[in-house]
Each structure stands twice: as C-alpha cells, then as structure tokens.
C-alpha cells in the first residue's frame, strides 16, 4: 500500500478523537504516501504533525459537487487504499467511484467497501474505540504510547503555577451542551482563593462565555482569540486541572493528560464522545444546566483534584 487516502472531516472534536487512529495508521504504513481528504480549515493543524503527506480539500459547504480541480485530483490519484474514518453518506458516494472505476481497496462502514465494519448502535462504543475496531480489519492496532509533543509551543507568558484552565465556550449549535458561564466563574473564584492562576481560551464567539470569569478573577490569563489548537494544548500541559464543556477545544486540552473535569449531559452522544483516560473525571446529569457550581467544587474536593 504505497498510496493511501484517509477521509475525515467533521467537527474539531471529531478530528481530535481520531488523532490516535491517524498516528496508528502512520505507524503501520511508515513508508506510504498518505493523503487526507478534509476541510481546508484543518490543513495547518495536520501540517505540523507527521501523519499526513498531502491534502485534498473537501469543503462540505460546497455540497458534494467539489471544484473541478479538486475532483480531478481526487480521482486521478489512483490510491491503493482508502481508509474512511468519516463513514458518512457523503463518503459512500466516493466509495462507488473508487470501487467500480479504480482498483482501490476500501475500508469503511459504508456501502461498497471491501473491508466493511458494522457500526453498533450509538452509545455502545466510543468514537475512538469504533475507529480502532474498524482499523483492525487492516491489521492496525492502536500504538501504546501516543506522542502529541508536536502540538507543544513556547508560551508568551511566564505562568505562576498552579494553573487552572477553563473552556466555557461552545459552538452555536452546541449551546444545549453548555454549562452556564457564571458557574464556571464561581469555580474559578474558588480556585483563585487557593492561589491558582486562571486561564481561559476560546474564539471571539466565546467572549460572552468567558466574561463572568474575566470579571471575577484578578490572577487571569485571557487567551480569547489567541488560542489555536497548539496554544490550547500547551496551556493544558502546564495546568494542574482543566474544566470544559463537551466541545472541540476541550478534546484538545484532554490530550495533555492532566486532571480533566468534563461537565456534560448524560446521553449516548456524550458517552460516545468521551475522552479516554484515568485523567478524565465526568460530572454529568440528564441536563448539564442543573449541575450546580457547588456540586462541581465538592466533586473536585472529594476526588482530591486540587
């Protein structure tokens, strides 16, 4: 398998949950040229890793009809193997072309795959576990030690430790998964009294979500609009404890393997998206909105997380 195409787009959280699969594919096919079919916004992120050699844009906002140049580049590559980590209706259309017009082996849970993985009902397995169950069809096992040091960058600030990282923002579509910002602020104030430095990360759209923390804490590092994935990871690596909603930046922070408090709704989607590891501590309810700040503070006390 000298030329391999990996198909993966979706939310930032989906991309992060698939990183261990990318690392294991690269480890298994060390000398192969691996091309990633994904959205352009993820190109820079993967360029700093060692997983991918080349990229082809697949912008879902364009619908299935991609640009002529991108379609020609995709179907003229003559890949030996396609690993479909997206497993969507969209990728099943790609499978048709590669199955019937090229001699390409396809590993996917969608129709027309040569190596077909049947995904169980949602909630029966995590996203990460499901990807590796699929990769086992190719003989690929998860590598034991995952190294994300390629995400580590030198930080501008000199951090006075201990550090607590807060990720209170969510996407516009994910507002139902957001723990109320004022409750994040109450936890932040509690930790500041214990001499923690408080750090907040997020995009411009997260400004309203971090405002209660900004207004409540004096010993604060504010990285709103200054927190690409590598910055989030680097602050997480320096933190003693991290607090997050079910959101993409939270998945990035979880890679640092520090005490991670995941405040989520109790449902099949949250169970499937759960970061894996002993460092992950879940506070959950049928609705994240009913979880009190006192409950979270008592949780970190009981589990001696700070």
C-alpha positions as CSV (number, residue, x, y, z in Angstrom):
1,X,0.0,0.0,0.0
2,X,2.1,2.9,-1.3
3,X,-0.6,5.5,-1.8
4,X,-3.3,5.8,0.9
5,X,-6.3,8.2,1.2
6,X,-7.8,8.9,4.6
7,X,-11.2,10.5,4.6
8,X,-12.0,12.6,7.6
9,X,-13.9,15.8,8.1
10,X,-16.5,16.9,10.7
11,X,-16.2,19.0,13.9
12,X,-13.0,19.8,15.6
13,X,-13.9,17.3,18.4
14,X,-14.3,14.5,15.8
15,X,-10.9,15.3,14.3
16,X,-9.2,15.2,17.8
17,X,-10.9,12.0,18.7
18,X,-9.4,10.4,15.5
19,X,-5.8,11.6,16.1
20,X,-4.8,8.3,17.7
21,X,-6.1,6.5,14.6
22,X,-4.1,8.8,12.4
23,X,-1.0,8.1,14.5
24,X,-1.5,4.3,14.3
25,X,-2.1,4.4,10.5
26,X,1.2,6.3,10.0
27,X,3.0,3.9,12.3
28,X,1.7,0.9,10.4
29,X,2.3,2.3,6.9
30,X,5.6,4.0,7.7
31,X,6.7,4.4,4.1
32,X,3.4,5.1,2.4
33,X,2.3,8.5,1.0
34,X,-0.8,9.4,3.0
35,X,-3.2,11.9,1.6
36,X,-6.0,13.4,3.7
37,X,-9.4,14.4,2.3
38,X,-10.7,17.0,4.6
39,X,-11.9,20.6,5.0
40,X,-9.3,23.3,4.3
41,X,-9.5,24.7,7.9
42,X,-7.7,21.6,9.2
43,X,-4.8,21.7,6.8
44,X,-2.5,23.8,9.0
45,X,-3.3,21.7,12.0
46,X,-2.2,18.5,10.3
47,X,0.8,20.1,8.6
48,X,2.6,20.3,12.0
49,X,2.0,16.6,12.6
50,X,3.9,13.8,10.9
51,X,0.8,11.9,9.9
52,X,0.0,13.4,6.5
53,X,2.0,13.9,3.3
54,X,-0.6,15.7,1.2
55,X,-4.1,17.2,1.3
56,X,-7.2,17.4,-0.9
57,X,-9.9,19.9,0.0
58,X,-13.4,18.6,0.7
59,X,-15.5,21.6,1.8
60,X,-18.9,20.3,2.8
61,X,-20.4,23.8,2.4
62,X,-20.0,23.3,-1.3
63,X,-22.2,20.2,-1.2
64,X,-21.0,17.0,-2.9
65,X,-20.1,18.9,-6.1
66,X,-16.5,19.8,-5.3
67,X,-14.4,22.1,-7.5
68,X,-13.4,20.6,-10.8
69,X,-9.7,20.8,-9.9
70,X,-10.2,19.0,-6.5
71,X,-12.4,16.3,-8.1
72,X,-9.8,15.6,-10.8
73,X,-7.0,15.5,-8.1
74,X,-9.0,13.1,-6.0
75,X,-10.0,10.5,-8.6
76,X,-6.8,10.7,-10.7
77,X,-4.5,9.8,-7.7
78,X,-5.1,6.1,-8.1
79,X,-4.9,5.2,-4.5
80,X,-4.0,1.7,-3.3
81,X,-6.1,2.0,-0.2
82,X,-8.9,4.2,1.2
83,X,-9.5,4.4,4.9
84,X,-12.8,6.1,5.5
85,X,-12.7,7.5,9.1
86,X,-15.8,9.7,8.4
87,X,-18.2,6.9,7.4
88,X,-20.9,9.2,6.2
89,X,-23.4,9.2,3.4
90,X,-21.1,11.5,1.5
91,X,-18.2,9.1,1.7
92,X,-20.3,6.3,0.4
93,X,-20.6,8.2,-2.9
94,X,-16.8,8.3,-3.1
95,X,-16.7,4.6,-2.5
96,X,-18.9,4.0,-5.6
97,X,-16.3,5.8,-7.8
98,X,-13.3,4.1,-6.3
99,X,-14.9,0.6,-6.1
100,X,-16.1,0.5,-9.8
101,X,-13.6,2.7,-11.6
102,X,-10.3,2.0,-9.9
103,X,-8.5,-0.9,-8.3
104,X,-8.6,0.6,-4.8
105,X,-9.2,-1.3,-1.6
106,X,-11.8,0.4,0.6
107,X,-12.1,0.1,4.4
108,X,-15.3,1.7,5.5
109,X,-18.6,1.2,7.4
110,X,-20.5,2.5,4.3
111,X,-21.7,0.6,1.3
112,X,-19.3,-0.7,-1.4
113,X,-16.4,-1.2,1.0
114,X,-14.2,-4.3,0.5
115,X,-13.4,-4.3,4.3
116,X,-16.7,-3.4,5.9
117,X,-17.1,-2.5,9.6
118,X,-20.6,-2.6,11.0
119,X,-21.0,0.2,13.5
120,X,-23.1,-0.7,16.5
121,X,-25.9,1.5,17.9
122,X,-24.8,4.9,19.2
123,X,-23.6,4.7,22.8
124,X,-22.4,1.1,22.5
125,X,-18.8,2.2,21.8
126,X,-16.8,5.4,21.9
127,X,-15.8,7.1,18.6
128,X,-12.2,6.2,19.3
129,X,-12.9,2.5,20.0
130,X,-15.1,2.3,16.9
131,X,-12.3,3.6,14.7
132,X,-9.9,1.1,16.0
133,X,-12.4,-1.7,15.6
134,X,-12.6,-0.7,12.0
135,X,-8.8,-0.4,11.6
136,X,-8.4,-4.0,12.9
137,X,-9.8,-5.1,9.6
138,X,-6.5,-3.9,8.2
139,X,-4.4,-5.4,11.0
140,X,-3.8,-2.0,12.5
141,X,-3.6,-1.9,16.3
142,X,-3.5,1.2,18.5
143,X,0.1,2.3,19.3
144,X,0.7,2.1,23.0
145,X,2.4,5.5,23.5
146,X,0.8,8.4,21.7
147,X,3.1,11.5,21.5
148,X,1.4,14.8,21.0
149,X,4.6,16.9,21.6
150,X,4.2,18.3,18.1
151,X,1.4,20.4,19.5
152,X,3.6,21.9,22.2
153,X,4.7,25.5,21.6
154,X,6.5,28.0,23.8
155,X,4.1,30.2,25.6
156,X,4.5,34.0,25.8
157,X,3.5,34.4,29.5
158,X,5.6,33.2,32.4
159,X,3.0,31.1,34.3
160,X,2.7,31.3,38.0
161,X,1.6,27.8,39.0
162,X,-0.7,26.1,39.9
163,X,-2.7,26.8,36.8
164,X,-6.4,26.0,36.1
165,X,-7.6,26.1,32.5
166,X,-11.2,26.9,31.8
167,X,-13.0,26.2,28.4
168,X,-16.6,27.7,29.0
169,X,-17.5,28.3,25.3
170,X,-19.4,26.1,22.9
171,X,-20.3,26.3,19.2
172,X,-23.6,28.0,18.3
173,X,-25.1,24.5,17.6
174,X,-23.8,23.2,20.9
175,X,-25.5,25.6,23.3
176,X,-27.6,22.8,24.8
177,X,-24.3,21.2,25.9
178,X,-23.0,24.4,27.7
179,X,-22.7,24.6,31.4
180,X,-23.7,28.1,32.5
181,X,-20.7,30.6,32.3
182,X,-21.5,32.1,35.7
183,X,-21.0,28.7,37.2
184,X,-17.6,28.3,35.6
185,X,-16.8,31.7,37.2
186,X,-17.8,30.5,40.6
187,X,-15.5,27.5,40.3
188,X,-12.7,29.8,39.0
189,X,-13.1,32.1,42.0
190,X,-12.9,29.2,44.4
191,X,-9.6,28.0,42.8
192,X,-8.2,31.6,42.7
193,X,-8.7,31.6,46.5
194,X,-6.4,28.5,46.6
195,X,-3.7,30.6,44.7
196,X,-4.4,29.1,41.3
197,X,-3.7,31.2,38.2
198,X,-6.9,31.1,36.0
199,X,-6.5,30.7,32.2
200,X,-9.4,31.0,29.7
201,X,-9.2,30.0,26.0
202,X,-11.6,30.3,23.1
203,X,-12.6,32.2,19.9
204,X,-14.2,35.6,19.5
205,X,-17.6,34.0,19.7
206,X,-16.8,32.7,23.2
207,X,-16.3,36.2,24.6
208,X,-19.7,36.3,26.4
209,X,-19.0,32.9,27.8
210,X,-15.7,33.9,29.4
211,X,-16.8,37.4,30.6
212,X,-18.0,36.2,34.0
213,X,-14.6,34.7,34.7
214,X,-12.8,37.8,33.4
215,X,-14.9,40.0,35.7
216,X,-14.5,37.7,38.7
217,X,-10.8,36.8,38.7
218,X,-7.7,39.0,39.0
219,X,-5.0,36.4,38.6
220,X,-6.0,35.7,35.0
221,X,-4.5,34.8,31.6
222,X,-7.0,35.7,28.9
223,X,-6.3,33.9,25.6
224,X,-9.6,34.6,23.8
225,X,-8.9,35.0,20.1
226,X,-5.4,33.8,20.8
227,X,-5.9,30.1,21.2
228,X,-5.3,27.8,18.2
229,X,-5.1,24.1,19.0
230,X,-1.4,24.2,19.8
231,X,-1.8,27.0,22.3
232,X,-4.8,25.2,24.0
233,X,-2.7,22.1,24.2
234,X,0.3,23.9,25.6
235,X,-1.6,25.7,28.4
236,X,-3.3,22.4,29.2
237,X,0.1,20.8,29.5
238,X,1.0,23.4,32.1
239,X,-2.3,23.1,34.0
240,X,-3.0,21.2,37.2
241,X,-6.7,21.0,36.4
242,X,-8.9,21.7,33.3
243,X,-12.7,22.4,33.2
244,X,-14.6,22.0,30.0
245,X,-18.0,21.5,28.3
246,X,-18.4,18.9,25.6
247,X,-16.6,20.9,22.9
248,X,-13.7,20.6,20.4
249,X,-11.2,22.7,22.4
250,X,-11.9,20.5,25.4
251,X,-10.9,17.5,23.4
252,X,-7.6,19.2,22.5
253,X,-7.0,20.0,26.2
254,X,-7.7,16.4,27.2
255,X,-4.7,15.2,25.1
256,X,-2.4,16.8,27.7
257,X,-3.4,14.0,30.2
258,X,-3.9,16.4,33.1
259,X,-6.8,16.3,35.6
260,X,-9.8,17.0,33.3
261,X,-13.3,17.8,34.6
262,X,-15.8,17.1,31.8
263,X,-19.2,18.7,32.6
264,X,-21.7,17.1,30.2
265,X,-25.2,15.9,29.5
266,X,-25.8,12.2,30.3
267,X,-26.7,10.7,26.9
268,X,-25.5,8.4,24.2
269,X,-23.8,11.3,22.3
270,X,-21.7,12.3,25.4
271,X,-20.8,8.7,26.1
272,X,-19.6,8.2,22.5
273,X,-17.5,11.5,22.6
274,X,-15.9,10.9,26.0
275,X,-12.1,11.3,26.0
276,X,-10.5,8.2,27.3
277,X,-8.1,8.0,30.3
278,X,-7.9,7.9,34.0
279,X,-7.3,11.7,34.0
280,X,-10.9,12.3,32.7
281,X,-13.4,13.0,35.5
282,X,-17.0,13.3,34.4
283,X,-19.7,15.4,36.1
284,X,-23.0,14.6,34.4
285,X,-26.7,14.9,34.6
286,X,-29.7,14.5,32.3
287,X,-29.3,18.2,31.7
288,X,-26.0,19.9,32.2
289,X,-27.9,23.0,33.2
290,X,-29.0,21.6,36.5
291,X,-25.5,20.8,37.7
292,X,-24.5,23.4,40.4
293,X,-21.1,25.0,40.9
294,X,-21.2,23.7,44.5
295,X,-21.6,20.2,43.1
296,X,-18.5,20.6,40.9
297,X,-16.5,22.1,43.7
298,X,-17.5,19.2,46.0
299,X,-16.6,16.8,43.2
300,X,-13.0,18.1,42.9
301,X,-12.6,18.2,46.7
302,X,-13.9,14.6,47.1
303,X,-11.6,13.3,44.3
304,X,-8.6,15.4,45.5
305,X,-8.1,17.0,42.1
306,X,-6.7,20.2,43.5
